[in-house]
């Protein structure tokens, strides 16, 4: 038997990863019997995935992740089964043992009756949902599916045909057959070393060259191929027991508990608009309904048929990492991760909550950003799926459980993230730039080991829960539900959340400033030793936020609204003659005439969001056609604007990937393109192209529930007072109304002078930093003047490909 382990050792690996591969001929799916076998394998492997990733997540697992993939590969021409184990270097051996043990346990004892029923039901629900979404699948995805199925010899069926066929065979599946056919998939691991067992096609280990050891620092990481094999064999010898049956809750809040909550809290809707005393605000053009509960929680919802039988809900809480203090740096981001790692609510264990979500096809995520904490639920409308999602949200808000071991895992995760920064050229370059630009503010980068060490469970809990107050939340829901059902769920599960006030405290944060000019920090470099020579760079500088506020305390929207329209004499900054002479808004809007077209945009809260979006497209096109195509200095280059909603600042970032010999000239070229908008005026065709790109993107995404959630975000948020329904209704007309002059008004707010602009260049190569610098200078001398940006030329008509 071939026990050879292939090693890949690299300076930039942070974790140890071991993959065991098996390759067998493709079993063509042409009959009901073939489809039945596929269904039984999926049930079997679903059970393995849940067992590993849920049971061990509750008890400080030795692995980062364990995945088993079993799929047909048209490229390989066979069925590939891969067991992949990722772990911190010091835990690699135990991680492999656990993975092998669980594979062997499942193979020997099989799935339980409860697991069979649970995963069969979940797979059928998922199939039914895909069938309902048949009209939303893109042509490209359908074509890829048809080509792959045809290449593998499978019978090609659309989503509805596939679901009908799956339903037809589901009733014939038995526990004995599931365990029998599933065991065959796992034999290359569970029977490893036995003469009769199938041999793994390969065992591949990706290991770091050096690792960090507390108290010692960086040291060589040594591991031998025989040790990988020994760890696999050790896992095969560990004692195993059959999987116990878990009691899965059908509901997280019983009808009796709900009735008691309603009597105690007496939930109701209160006026959204205090002046008009209206408890329900409905906008006909968008279909958006705004409500506010008696406990202070504002709610927005929209009934949409675009995604049949499905919905999505998002809770947004103001504060985020910006609310972190000097005494508890990293508290919010670690606290959110702690809550996610724990996974418990009330008296229910993490396993029970996970299986509750599996049964109801709920996909839940929790994350923190610089200015918000967001929790999102994707659910199906089938079998009370929406009600189950609302129950889970209620339990998170009212009965979250904070665990010490989850806190330890969260800290370890971010410690690992921080220590992996020097092993990534892009991350280390961006990290250095952000610290320089934001004056060392740790709220915008990964927390340091020292900050993590000082945190306590009580600190991170307070940092998160102090933001979860009623008047600092907003809930938005989009889906294929009825008005009666959604309002019932809102009242019963959100309305019964206890009222907690304190948005003023939750929204306070220490000032965020851009570092004043400092010669040695304005333009920096990072050097990493690697066998492959490559380079990247980031150029960044201050910008206003989405609503026109700056870190200097300026309110730019007020000044822009006072600028008279059509003041330019040369005509370059005006709209082209005859362009958009008459425009009518969407039904229900005001008729916009030539006279007030520009004035409406400049007085609109979305002025900077609209004009900055157009500017981003224009600059991206110029960078791509000039720096990449004309000068050949980069593999890729992009310009992005990070415009905050709540924080009074923003910034732009130019990202460059290049070679060590060209990256310095690429950075200079990017700066020249950005500053060149003053001398090389924006042409009307550039604006039209940018406008067309953004409008087409908007039209394509408007059918997505998640996109509507983004549009609805902050409609009633007190921390984003300028957002109102007009920001959604007028979106298309505002893009149409924008002129070149408007784009320049936005461009003028970017700080692009040498004292405000920050850059960091990262170079990787086998030579030391000084030697690389010398080779760069030599290459630049050889290139001579081949890469000088042409002056006075109009921009190319070639557009950057959109993704």
C-alpha positions in Angstrom: 0.0 0.0 0.0 1.2 3.5 -0.9 1.7 5.4 2.4 3.7 8.2 0.9 2.8 11.7 2.2 3.5 14.7 -0.1 4.7 17.8 1.7 4.4 21.4 0.8 6.4 23.7 3.1 6.0 27.5 2.8 7.0 30.5 4.9 3.5 32.0 4.5 1.5 29.0 5.7 0.0 29.7 9.1 -2.0 26.6 9.8 -1.2 22.9 9.2 -3.5 21.3 6.6 -3.7 17.6 5.8 -5.8 16.2 3.0 -6.5 12.6 2.2 -7.8 11.9 -1.3 -9.7 9.0 -2.9 -10.6 8.6 -6.5 -13.1 6.1 -7.9 -15.0 5.8 -11.2 -18.1 8.0 -11.6 -21.4 6.3 -10.9 -23.6 7.7 -13.6 -27.0 9.0 -12.4 -29.4 7.7 -15.0 -32.1 5.8 -13.1 -34.2 6.3 -10.0 -32.0 3.7 -8.3 -28.9 5.8 -9.1 -30.6 8.9 -7.7 -31.6 7.0 -4.6 -28.0 6.1 -3.9 -26.9 9.7 -4.3 -29.6 10.8 -1.8 -28.4 8.2 0.8 -24.8 9.3 0.5 -25.8 12.9 1.1 -27.8 11.9 4.2 -24.8 10.0 5.5 -22.3 12.8 4.9 -24.6 15.5 6.3 -24.6 13.6 9.6 -20.7 13.5 9.6 -20.5 17.2 8.9 -22.8 18.1 11.7 -21.2 15.7 14.2 -17.7 17.1 13.8 -18.5 20.8 13.4 -21.1 21.0 16.2 -20.0 18.6 18.9 -16.4 19.7 18.9 -17.1 23.4 18.6 -18.6 23.2 22.1 -15.4 21.9 23.7 -12.3 23.7 22.3 -11.6 21.4 19.4 -8.0 20.6 18.4 -8.9 21.5 14.7 -9.8 24.7 13.0 -12.0 22.8 10.5 -12.7 19.3 9.3 -14.4 18.8 5.9 -15.3 15.7 3.9 -16.2 16.4 0.3 -17.6 13.7 -2.0 -18.3 14.9 -5.6 -18.0 14.0 -9.2 -15.3 16.0 -11.0 -15.7 16.5 -14.8 -12.1 17.9 -14.9 -10.7 14.8 -13.1 -13.0 12.4 -14.9 -13.8 10.6 -11.6 -15.5 10.9 -8.3 -13.2 12.5 -5.7 -13.6 12.1 -2.0 -11.4 14.4 0.2 -11.0 14.5 3.9 -9.4 17.9 4.8 -8.1 18.7 8.3 -7.0 22.2 9.2 -5.4 22.9 12.6 -3.0 25.2 14.5 0.5 23.7 14.1 0.7 22.6 17.7 -2.6 20.7 17.4 -2.2 19.0 14.1 -1.8 15.5 15.5 -4.9 15.5 17.7 -6.9 17.1 14.9 -6.1 14.2 12.5 -6.9 11.7 15.3 -10.3 13.3 15.9 -11.2 13.4 12.2 -10.3 9.8 11.7 -12.1 8.8 14.9 -15.4 10.4 13.8 -15.2 8.9 10.3 -14.6 5.5 11.8 -17.5 6.0 14.3 -19.9 6.9 11.5 -18.7 4.0 9.4 -19.0 1.4 12.2 -22.3 2.5 13.8 -23.9 4.5 11.0 -26.5 7.2 11.4 -29.3 7.1 13.9 -33.0 7.0 13.1 -33.3 10.6 14.2 -30.4 11.7 11.9 -32.0 9.8 9.0 -35.4 11.5 9.4 -33.8 14.9 10.1 -31.4 15.1 7.2 -33.8 13.5 4.7 -36.4 16.1 5.5 -33.7 18.9 5.3 -32.5 17.7 1.9 -36.1 17.5 0.6 -36.9 21.0 1.8 -33.7 22.3 0.2 -34.6 20.6 -3.1 -38.1 22.1 -2.9 -36.7 25.5 -2.4 -34.4 25.2 -5.4 -37.3 24.1 -7.5 -39.3 27.1 -6.4 -36.3 29.4 -7.4 -36.0 27.9 -10.9 -36.7 31.2 -12.6 -34.0 33.0 -10.6 -31.1 30.7 -11.7 -28.9 32.5 -14.1 -28.3 31.2 -17.6 -24.6 30.8 -16.9 -25.2 28.6 -13.9 -27.7 26.5 -15.8 -25.3 26.1 -18.7 -22.4 25.1 -16.3 -24.7 22.5 -14.7 -25.8 21.1 -18.0 -22.2 20.8 -19.4 -20.9 19.2 -16.2 -23.8 16.7 -16.0 -23.4 15.8 -19.7 -19.7 15.4 -19.4 -20.1 13.0 -16.5 -22.9 11.0 -18.2 -25.7 12.0 -15.8 -29.3 12.4 -16.9 -29.8 16.2 -17.1 -32.9 17.5 -15.2 -34.0 21.0 -14.3 -34.7 21.9 -10.7 -38.4 20.9 -10.7 -37.7 17.6 -12.4 -34.9 16.9 -10.0 -37.1 17.6 -7.0 -40.0 15.5 -8.3 -37.6 12.6 -8.9 -36.1 13.0 -5.4 -39.6 13.0 -3.8 -40.4 9.8 -5.7 -37.4 7.9 -4.2 -37.3 9.5 -0.8 -40.0 7.2 0.7 -38.0 4.1 -0.3 -34.9 5.0 1.7 -34.1 2.7 4.7 -31.7 3.1 7.6 -29.8 -0.1 6.8 -29.2 0.9 3.1 -28.1 4.4 4.1 -25.5 3.0 6.5 -24.3 0.4 4.0 -23.8 2.7 1.0 -22.4 5.5 3.2 -19.8 3.2 4.7 -18.4 2.4 1.3 -17.6 6.1 0.8 -15.6 6.2 4.0 -13.6 3.0 3.7 -10.4 4.7 2.4 -10.2 6.3 5.8 -11.9 4.0 8.2 -10.1 0.9 6.9 -6.8 2.6 6.2 -4.0 0.1 6.3 -6.1 -3.0 5.7 -5.1 -5.1 2.7 -8.7 -5.2 1.4 -9.3 -1.5 1.8 -9.2 1.0 -1.1 -6.0 2.9 -1.1 -6.0 6.7 -0.8 -4.9 8.3 -4.1 -2.7 10.7 -2.2 -2.0 12.2 1.3 -1.0 15.9 1.1 0.3 18.0 4.0 0.7 21.8 3.7 2.8 22.9 6.7 4.4 26.2 7.8 8.1 26.6 7.8 8.1 28.5 11.1 5.5 28.8 13.9 5.0 31.1 16.9 5.5 29.5 20.4 4.5 31.6 23.4 7.5 32.6 25.5 9.9 31.6 22.7 8.8 33.3 19.5 9.3 32.1 16.0 10.8 28.7 15.7 11.2 26.0 13.0 8.2 23.7 12.6 9.3 20.1 12.1 7.1 17.2 11.1 7.9 14.0 9.3 5.8 12.1 6.7 5.7 9.1 9.0 4.2 11.1 11.8 1.1 11.9 9.5 0.6 8.2 8.9 1.1 7.5 12.6 -1.6 10.0 13.5 -4.0 8.4 11.1 -3.4 5.0 12.5 -3.6 6.3 16.1 -7.1 7.6 15.3 -8.1 4.2 14.0 -7.2 2.6 17.4 -9.1 5.1 19.6 -12.1 3.6 21.4 -15.5 4.6 19.9 -19.1 4.5 21.0 -22.4 4.8 19.1 -23.8 8.2 18.6 -26.5 9.1 21.2 -29.9 10.4 20.0 -30.3 14.1 20.6 -33.6 15.6 21.6 -34.4 18.3 19.0 -36.7 21.1 20.0 -39.6 21.7 17.7 -39.9 25.3 18.9 -37.7 27.6 21.1 -40.7 29.4 22.6 -43.8 27.4 23.4 -47.3 28.8 22.9 -47.7 29.0 26.7 -44.5 31.0 27.1 -45.5 33.3 24.2 -48.9 34.0 25.7 -47.3 34.8 29.0 -44.9 37.2 27.3 -47.7 39.0 25.5 -49.6 39.5 28.7 -46.5 40.8 30.4 -45.2 43.1 27.7 -48.4 44.0 26.0 -46.8 44.6 22.6 -48.3 47.1 20.1 -47.4 49.3 17.2 -46.8 53.0 18.0 -46.6 56.0 15.6 -43.6 56.0 13.2 -44.1 59.6 12.4 -44.7 61.6 15.6 -46.1 64.6 13.7 -48.7 62.6 11.7 -49.2 60.0 14.4 -49.2 57.3 11.8 -48.5 53.8 13.1 -48.0 52.3 9.6 -46.1 54.0 6.8 -46.5 52.3 3.4 -44.7 53.5 0.2 -46.5 52.4 -2.9 -43.6 52.9 -5.2 -41.2 50.6 -3.3 -43.7 48.4 -1.4 -41.8 49.1 1.8 -43.7 49.2 5.1 -42.3 51.0 8.2 -43.5 50.1 11.7 -42.3 50.9 15.2 -43.0 48.7 18.2 -44.0 49.9 21.7 -40.6 48.7 23.1 -38.9 51.1 20.7 -37.6 48.7 18.0 -38.2 50.0 14.5 -39.1 47.5 11.8 -39.1 47.7 8.0 -40.5 45.0 5.7 -41.3 44.4 2.1 -43.3 41.6 0.5 -41.4 40.3 -2.5 -42.3 37.4 -4.9 -38.8 37.4 -6.5 -37.5 34.5 -4.4 -40.4 32.1 -3.9 -41.1 30.7 -0.5 -38.1 32.3 1.1 -37.2 35.3 3.2 -34.3 37.1 4.8 -34.2 39.2 8.0 -31.4 41.4 9.2 -30.9 43.0 12.7 -28.6 46.0 12.6 -27.3 47.4 15.9 -25.5 50.7 16.0 -22.0 50.9 17.6 -19.7 48.2 16.2 -16.0 48.3 16.8 -16.0 52.1 16.9 -17.5 51.9 20.3 -14.5 50.0 21.7 -12.5 51.9 24.4 -8.8 52.1 25.1 -9.4 49.9 28.2 -11.1 47.1 26.2 -9.6 47.1 22.7 -11.1 44.4 20.6 -14.0 43.8 23.1 -16.8 44.1 20.5 -15.2 41.9 17.8 -14.2 39.3 20.3 -17.6 39.5 22.0 -19.5 39.0 18.8 -17.4 36.0 18.0 -17.8 34.6 21.6 -21.6 34.8 21.1 -21.3 33.0 17.8 -18.9 30.3 19.1 -21.2 29.6 22.1 -24.3 29.1 20.0 -26.5 28.5 23.1 -29.7 30.3 24.0 -31.8 29.8 27.1 -31.7 26.1 28.2 -30.9 24.8 24.7 -27.4 23.5 23.9 -25.5 24.5 20.9 -26.3 21.1 19.3 -30.0 21.6 19.8 -30.0 25.1 18.4 -28.0 23.9 15.3 -30.4 21.1 14.7 -33.4 23.4 15.2 -31.9 25.5 12.4 -31.3 22.4 10.2 -34.9 21.3 10.6 -36.2 24.7 9.6 -33.6 25.5 6.9 -32.4 28.6 8.8 -29.0 30.0 8.0 -27.9 32.4 10.6 -24.8 34.7 10.7 -23.5 37.2 13.2 -20.7 39.7 12.6 -19.4 43.1 13.7 -18.2 45.9 11.5 -16.5 49.2 12.3 -19.9 50.8 13.0 -22.5 48.1 13.4 -23.3 44.6 14.7 -25.3 42.7 12.2 -27.3 39.5 12.6 -28.9 37.9 9.5 -31.3 35.1 9.1 -32.2 33.3 5.8 -35.2 31.1 6.1 -37.8 29.2 4.1 -41.5 30.0 4.4 -42.2 26.2 4.4 -43.3 24.5 7.7 -43.3 27.7 9.9 -39.7 28.6 8.9 -40.3 32.3 9.3 -41.8 31.9 12.8 -38.8 29.7 13.7 -36.3 32.4 12.6 -38.2 35.0 14.7 -38.1 32.7 17.7 -34.3 32.3 17.3 -33.9 36.1 17.1 -36.0 36.6 20.2 -33.9 34.1 22.1 -30.7 35.7 21.1 -31.9 39.1 22.2 -33.4 37.9 25.5 -31.6 34.7 26.5 -28.1 34.6 25.1 -25.6 32.4 27.0 -22.0 33.6 27.4 -19.5 30.8 27.9 -15.9 30.8 29.1 -14.8 28.2 26.6 -16.4 30.1 23.7 -14.6 33.2 24.9 -11.3 31.4 24.9 -11.9 30.1 21.4 -12.7 33.5 20.1 -9.6 35.0 21.6 -7.5 32.2 20.2 -9.0 32.8 16.8 -8.1 36.4 16.7 -4.7 35.7 18.1 -4.2 33.3 15.2 -5.5 36.0 12.8 -3.0 38.5 14.1 0.0 36.2 14.0 -0.8 35.3 10.4 -0.6 38.9 9.2 3.2 38.8 8.6 2.7 35.6 6.5 0.5 37.4 4.0 2.0 40.1 1.7 -1.3 41.7 1.1 -2.5 41.7 4.7 0.8 42.9 6.2 0.9 45.8 3.6 -2.7 46.8 4.3 -2.2 46.5 8.0 0.8 48.8 8.0 -1.1 51.4 5.9 -4.2 51.4 8.1 -2.2 51.9 11.3 -0.3 54.8 9.6 -3.3 56.5 8.1 -5.6 56.2 11.2 -2.9 57.1 13.7 -2.5 53.7 15.2 -6.2 53.3 15.9 -6.7 49.6 16.7 -10.4 49.6 16.0 -9.8 49.3 12.3 -7.3 46.4 12.4 -7.0 43.0 14.2 -6.6 43.4 18.0 -3.1 42.8 19.2 -2.1 39.8 21.4 -1.6 42.3 24.3 -5.1 43.7 23.9 -6.6 40.2 23.6 -4.8 39.1 26.8 -6.3 41.9 28.8 -9.9 41.2 27.9 -12.3 39.4 30.2 -15.6 37.6 29.5 -17.5 40.3 31.4 -15.9 43.1 29.4 -16.7 41.6 26.0 -20.3 40.7 27.1 -20.9 44.3 28.3 -19.3 45.8 25.1 -21.8 43.8 23.0 -24.9 43.8 25.1 -24.7 47.6 25.8 -25.3 48.1 22.1 -28.3 45.7 22.1 -30.8 48.3 23.3 -34.2 48.8 21.8 -33.7 52.3 20.4 -30.4 51.3 18.9 -31.7 48.5 16.8 -33.4 48.2 13.5 -34.9 45.0 11.9 -35.6 44.7 8.2 -37.4 41.7 6.5 -37.9 40.9 2.9 -39.6 37.8 1.6 -42.5 35.9 0.1 -44.8 36.2 3.1 -48.2 37.7 3.7 -48.9 40.9 5.6 -50.8 39.1 8.3 -48.1 36.5 8.9 -45.2 39.0 9.1 -47.0 41.5 11.4 -48.0 38.6 13.7 -44.4 37.5 14.0 -43.2 41.1 14.5 -45.6 41.7 17.3 -45.2 38.3 19.0 -41.5 37.8 18.9 -40.0 41.3 18.5 -42.7 43.2 20.4 -42.2 41.0 23.5 -38.5 41.8 23.7 -37.9 43.8 26.9 -37.5 47.5 26.4 -34.0 48.7 27.1 -33.0 52.3 26.3 -29.5 53.7 25.9 -28.8 54.5 22.3 -26.9 57.7 23.2 -24.4 55.7 25.2 -24.2 52.9 22.6 -23.5 55.4 19.8 -20.7 57.2 21.6 -17.2 56.6 20.3 -13.8 58.2 20.7 -12.9 60.5 17.8 -11.4 58.9 14.8 -8.6 61.0 13.1 -6.3 60.8 10.2 -2.7 61.1 11.1 -1.2 64.5 10.3 1.7 64.5 7.8 4.6 62.4 9.1 7.5 62.0 6.7 8.5 58.5 7.8 5.0 57.1 7.9 3.4 58.7 4.9 5.0 56.3 2.4 6.2 52.9 3.8 7.4 49.5 2.5 7.1 45.9 3.6 9.5 43.2 2.6 8.8 39.5 3.0 11.1 36.7 2.0 9.6 34.2 -0.4 10.7 32.0 -3.3 8.2 33.8 -5.6 8.8 37.4 -6.4 5.7 39.5 -6.4 4.5 42.9 -5.2 1.4 44.7 -4.1 0.6 48.3 -3.0 -2.1 50.3 -1.4 -2.6 54.1 -1.8 -5.3 55.7 0.5 -6.5 59.0 1.7 -9.4 60.7 3.5 -12.9 61.1 2.0 -16.3 62.2 3.4 -18.8 59.6 4.6 -21.9 58.6 2.6 -23.9 61.6 3.8 -21.3 64.3 3.4 -19.8 64.5 6.9 -16.1 64.6 7.4 -13.7 63.8 10.2 -13.0 67.6 10.5 -16.6 68.2 11.5 -17.7 69.6 8.1 -21.2 69.2 6.7 -20.5 69.2 3.0 -24.1 68.6 1.8 -25.0 72.1 3.1 -22.2 73.8 1.1 -22.9 71.7 -2.1 -26.6 72.5 -2.1 -25.6 76.2 -2.3 -23.4 75.8 -5.3 -25.2 77.2 -8.4 -25.7 74.8 -11.2 -24.2 75.1 -14.7 -21.4 77.6 -13.7 -18.6 76.2 -15.9 -17.9 78.3 -19.0 -16.0 75.8 -21.1 -18.8 73.3 -21.1 -16.6 70.4 -20.1 -18.2 70.1 -16.7 -21.8 70.6 -17.9 -24.1 67.9 -19.2 -23.9 67.5 -22.9 -26.5 69.4 -25.0 -29.6 67.4 -25.3 -28.7 64.9 -22.7 -31.6 64.0 -20.4 -33.6 67.1 -21.4 -36.7 65.7 -19.8 -37.0 63.0 -17.2 -39.9 61.7 -15.3 -39.4 59.8 -12.0 -40.9 56.5 -11.1 -44.7 56.6 -10.7 -45.7 58.6 -7.6 -42.6 60.8 -7.8 -42.4 64.5 -8.8 -41.8 65.4 -12.4 -38.2 66.6 -12.8 -37.7 69.4 -15.3 -34.5 70.7 -16.9 -34.6 73.6 -14.5 -34.6 71.7 -11.2 -32.8 68.5 -12.3 -29.4 69.4 -10.9 -30.8 71.3 -7.9 -32.7 68.2 -6.6 -29.6 66.0 -6.7 -27.5 68.6 -4.8 -30.1 69.0 -2.1 -30.7 65.3 -1.8 -29.1 63.3 1.1 -27.7 60.8 -1.4 -25.7 63.4 -3.3 -22.3 62.0 -2.2 -23.3 58.4 -2.4 -24.4 58.9 -6.0 -21.5 61.0 -7.2 -18.9 59.1 -5.3 -20.2 55.9 -6.9 -19.9 57.4 -10.4 -16.5 58.7 -9.6 -15.4 55.3 -8.5 -16.4 53.8 -11.8 -14.7 56.5 -13.8 -11.4 56.3 -11.9 -11.4 52.5 -12.1 -11.8 52.7 -15.8 -9.0 55.1 -16.2 -6.7 53.2 -13.9 -7.4 50.0 -15.8 -6.9 51.4 -19.3 -3.9 53.5 -18.4 -1.8 51.8 -15.7 -2.6 48.2 -16.8 -3.3 48.3 -20.5 -1.3 51.3 -21.8 1.7 51.2 -19.4 1.7 47.5 -18.5 2.7 48.2 -14.9 0.2 46.0 -13.1 -1.6 42.7 -13.2 -4.6 44.3 -11.7 -5.5 47.7 -10.2 -8.7 49.0 -8.6 -10.1 52.1 -6.8 -12.6 51.6 -4.0 -14.4 54.1 -1.7 -15.2 53.1 1.8 -18.0 55.4 2.8 -19.4 54.9 6.3 -23.0 55.6 7.3 -22.7 56.4 11.0 -19.0 57.4 11.4 -18.1 60.9 10.1 -15.4 59.8 7.8 -14.5 57.7 4.8 -11.5 56.8 2.7 -10.5 55.7 -0.7 -8.0 52.9 -1.5 -6.2 52.1 -4.7 -5.1 48.5 -4.7 -2.2 47.4 -7.0 -0.7 44.0 -7.8 2.5 44.1 -9.8 6.2 42.9 -9.9 9.0 44.2 -7.6 10.6 46.0 -10.5 7.4 47.9 -11.6 5.4 48.4 -8.4 6.9 51.8 -7.5 6.2 53.2 -11.0 2.7 51.6 -10.8 2.0 53.5 -7.6 3.2 56.8 -9.1 1.1 56.2 -12.2 -2.0 55.5 -10.0 -1.4 58.8 -8.2 -1.1 60.6 -11.5 -4.3 59.1 -12.8 -6.2 60.1 -9.7 -4.8 63.6 -9.7 -5.1 63.8 -13.5 -8.9 64.3 -13.4 -8.2 68.0 -12.9 -6.1 68.4 -16.1 -7.7 65.6 -18.2 -11.3 66.4 -17.8 -14.0 63.7 -17.5 -15.7 63.2 -20.8 -19.4 62.8 -21.2 -18.9 59.3 -22.5 -17.1 58.3 -19.3 -19.9 59.6 -17.2 -22.5 57.8 -19.4 -20.6 54.6 -19.2 -20.3 54.8 -15.4 -24.0 55.7 -15.1 -25.0 52.8 -17.3 -22.8 50.3 -15.4 -24.3 51.3 -12.0 -27.9 51.3 -13.3 -27.5 47.9 -15.0 -26.1 46.6 -11.7 -29.0 48.0 -9.8 -31.5 46.5 -12.2 -29.8 43.1 -12.0 -29.7 43.0 -8.2 -33.2 44.5 -7.6 -34.7 41.0 -7.8 -32.6 39.9 -4.8 -34.0 39.9 -1.3 -30.6 40.6 0.2 -30.2 43.6 -2.1 -33.4 45.0 -0.8 -32.3 44.6 2.7 -29.2 46.7 1.9 -31.5 49.4 0.4 -33.8 49.4 3.5 -30.9 49.5 6.0 -31.0 52.5 8.4 -34.4 53.8 7.2 -35.4 54.4 10.8 -32.0 54.4 12.5 -31.5 57.4 14.7 -27.7 57.2 14.1 -28.3 57.8 10.3 -30.8 60.7 10.4 -30.4 61.6 6.7 -31.6 58.2 5.4 -35.3 58.2 4.3 -37.5 56.5 1.8 -36.5 59.0 -0.9 -33.0 57.4 -0.8 -34.6 54.3 -2.3 -37.4 55.8 -4.5 -35.1 58.4 -6.1 -32.1 56.2 -6.7 -32.5 55.7 -10.4 -33.5 59.3 -11.1 -30.6 60.6 -9.1 -28.1 58.6 -11.2 -29.8 60.0 -14.3 -29.6 63.6 -13.0 -25.9 63.5 -12.1 -23.6 65.7 -14.3 -19.9 66.0 -14.7 -20.0 69.1 -12.6 -21.6 67.1 -9.8 -18.9 64.4 -10.0 -16.2 67.1 -9.7 -17.9 68.5 -6.6 -17.5 65.0 -5.0 -13.9 64.6 -6.4 -12.9 67.9 -4.7 -13.6 66.3 -1.3 -11.0 63.6 -1.8 -7.7 64.6 -0.2 -5.2 63.6 -2.8 -2.3 66.0 -2.0 1.0 64.5 -1.0 0.6 65.5 2.7 -2.8 63.7 3.0 -2.1 60.6 0.9 -0.7 57.5 2.4 0.9 54.5 0.6 2.5 51.2 1.5 4.3 49.0 -1.0 4.8 45.3 -0.2 7.5 43.3 -1.9 8.1 39.5 -1.6 11.2 37.8 -2.9 14.1 35.5 -2.1 16.5 38.5 -1.5 16.7 40.7 1.6 15.0 44.1 1.5 18.1 46.0 0.6 18.9 43.6 -2.3 15.3 43.8 -3.6 15.5 47.6 -3.5 18.7 47.5 -5.5 17.2 45.3 -8.1 14.1 47.5 -8.4 16.3 50.6 -9.0 18.3 48.6 -11.6 15.1 47.5 -13.5 13.8 51.0 -13.4 17.0 52.3 -15.0 16.7 49.6 -17.7 13.1 50.5 -18.4 14.0 54.1 -18.8 11.1 56.3 -19.9 8.9 53.5 -21.3 6.3 54.0 -18.5 5.6 57.7 -18.6 2.0 58.6 -18.4 0.9 60.5 -21.6 -0.2 64.0 -20.9 -3.2 65.7 -22.5 -4.7 62.6 -24.0 -8.3 61.7 -23.5 -9.1 58.6 -21.7 -9.4 55.3 -23.5 -12.9 54.1 -24.5 -12.1 50.6 -23.2 -14.0 49.8 -20.1 -12.9 47.7 -17.2 -14.7 44.3 -17.1 -17.3 44.1 -14.4 -17.8 41.2 -12.2 
